[in-house]
Amino acid sequence: MCLKRLAFLPLMVEGQVVRGFGRGSKELGIPTANFTDEVVKKLPLEMENGVYFGLASVDAGAVDRMVLSVGWNPQFHNQLKTMETHILRDFSRDFYGSTLRVAVLGYIRPMTSFTSLDELIAAIKDDIRKANDELDKPEYAKYCSQDFFTRPLDSAAKENLPSKEGISDISNNSQEFRS
Ligand SMILES: Cc1cc2nc3c(=O)[nH]c(=O)nc-3n(C[C@H](O)[C@H](O)[C@H](O)COP(=O)(O)O)c2cc1C
C-alpha cells in the first residue's frame, strides 16, 4: 500500500505536552499527547486536517513510531483544533509538561465521525497497522538519527534559531518549528 505523499512533509514539530480532554486513555484506551494551541496555530496552512504517521520522542529520549490526528475531532464536536500524538509504545506514565518532538512523515486519511466509539477505535487500530507498514520501509530509517531528534533539549533556543527552519540535508521541502 502507498499512502498519499504531501509536498509540505516531512514536517518537524517540537513543543510542550498539555492536557486534552482525557478521553484518549479513558474512553478509547488510546492515550494521546496534545500540543499547545500555540503550536497548532503555527501548522502550515496546506496541512489538511486528518490522520498522519511518523516518529516521535519525549524529552529527547528514544525515537518511537507514532500516529497523530490534526483537526476538530468530529466524533466529539470539539470547538478547538488539536494535534494529538499516539506513540506506539507503552508508557507507564503521562508526560504533561514534557517536550514532544514529532516528525510527520505521511498522511493516512481524513478525520471522520463514526457511528460508535468502537468504530473510531477500530479505525485508529487500522491507522496504526498502516503506519507500521509504511515505517517498515527503509526510506524512513534516516529520520530516527537526524539532528532534530538527537540534539539536546533547548539547543535550538540557545542558538536562537528562528521559529521555523528548513533542514536541507533531509529534504528541501522539510520544515521545522518549535513553540
Ligand atoms: C491516529 C488517530 C486517529 C484519530 N482519528 C479520529 C477521527 O477520525 N475522528 C475523531 O473525531 N477523532 C479522531 N482522533 C482523535 C481522538 O478522538 C482523540 O485523540 C481522543 O478524543 C482523545 O482526545 P483528548 O486527548 O482531547 O481526550 C484520532 C486520534 C488519533 C491518535
The ligand as an SDF file (V2000), in Angstrom:
LIG
                    3D

 31 33  0  0  0  0  0  0  0  0999 V2000
   -4.4570    8.0490   14.9480 C   0  0  0  0  0  0  0  0  0  0  0  0
   -5.6300    8.8620   15.4240 C   0  0  0  0  0  0  0  0  0  0  0  0
   -6.7630    8.9410   14.6400 C   0  0  0  0  0  0  0  0  0  0  0  0
   -7.8710    9.6880   15.0530 C   0  0  0  0  0  0  0  0  0  0  0  0
   -8.9730    9.7610   14.2500 N   0  0  0  0  0  0  0  0  0  0  0  0
  -10.0340   10.4700   14.6520 C   0  0  0  0  0  0  0  0  0  0  0  0
  -11.2080   10.5620   13.8350 C   0  0  0  0  0  0  0  0  0  0  0  0
  -11.2740   10.0260   12.7250 O   0  0  0  0  0  0  0  0  0  0  0  0
  -12.2590   11.2820   14.3100 N   0  0  0  0  0  0  0  0  0  0  0  0
  -12.2160   11.9320   15.5200 C   0  0  0  0  0  0  0  0  0  0  0  0
  -13.1930   12.5800   15.8830 O   0  0  0  0  0  0  0  0  0  0  0  0
  -11.1230   11.8700   16.3040 N   0  0  0  0  0  0  0  0  0  0  0  0
  -10.0360   11.1620   15.9030 C   0  0  0  0  0  0  0  0  0  0  0  0
   -8.9180   11.1060   16.6900 N   0  0  0  0  0  0  0  0  0  0  0  0
   -8.8420   11.9190   17.8970 C   0  0  0  0  0  0  0  0  0  0  0  0
   -9.4410   11.2340   19.0930 C   0  0  0  0  0  0  0  0  0  0  0  0
  -10.8100   11.4320   19.0730 O   0  0  0  0  0  0  0  0  0  0  0  0
   -8.8140   11.8910   20.3170 C   0  0  0  0  0  0  0  0  0  0  0  0
   -7.4460   11.5350   20.3680 O   0  0  0  0  0  0  0  0  0  0  0  0
   -9.4960   11.4720   21.5810 C   0  0  0  0  0  0  0  0  0  0  0  0
  -10.7790   12.0150   21.5920 O   0  0  0  0  0  0  0  0  0  0  0  0
   -8.7420   11.9390   22.8090 C   0  0  0  0  0  0  0  0  0  0  0  0
   -8.7490   13.3300   22.8770 O   0  0  0  0  0  0  0  0  0  0  0  0
   -8.2970   14.0720   24.2150 P   0  0  0  0  0  0  0  0  0  0  0  0
   -6.8190   13.8290   24.3770 O   0  0  0  0  0  0  0  0  0  0  0  0
   -8.6200   15.5170   23.9850 O   0  0  0  0  0  0  0  0  0  0  0  0
   -9.0780   13.4830   25.3280 O   0  0  0  0  0  0  0  0  0  0  0  0
   -7.8160   10.3600   16.3030 C   0  0  0  0  0  0  0  0  0  0  0  0
   -6.6710   10.2700   17.1010 C   0  0  0  0  0  0  0  0  0  0  0  0
   -5.5850    9.5320   16.6770 C   0  0  0  0  0  0  0  0  0  0  0  0
   -4.3710    9.4530   17.5400 C   0  0  0  0  0  0  0  0  0  0  0  0
  1  2  1  0
  2  3  1  0
  2 30  2  0
  3  4  2  0
  4  5  1  0
  4 28  1  0
  5  6  2  0
  6  7  1  0
  6 13  1  0
  7  8  2  0
  7  9  1  0
  9 10  1  0
 10 11  2  0
 10 12  1  0
 12 13  2  0
 13 14  1  0
 14 15  1  0
 14 28  1  0
 15 16  1  0
 16 17  1  0
 16 18  1  0
 18 19  1  0
 18 20  1  0
 20 21  1  0
 20 22  1  0
 22 23  1  0
 23 24  1  0
 24 25  2  0
 24 26  1  0
 24 27  1  0
 28 29  2  0
 29 30  1  0
 30 31  1  0
M  END
$$$$
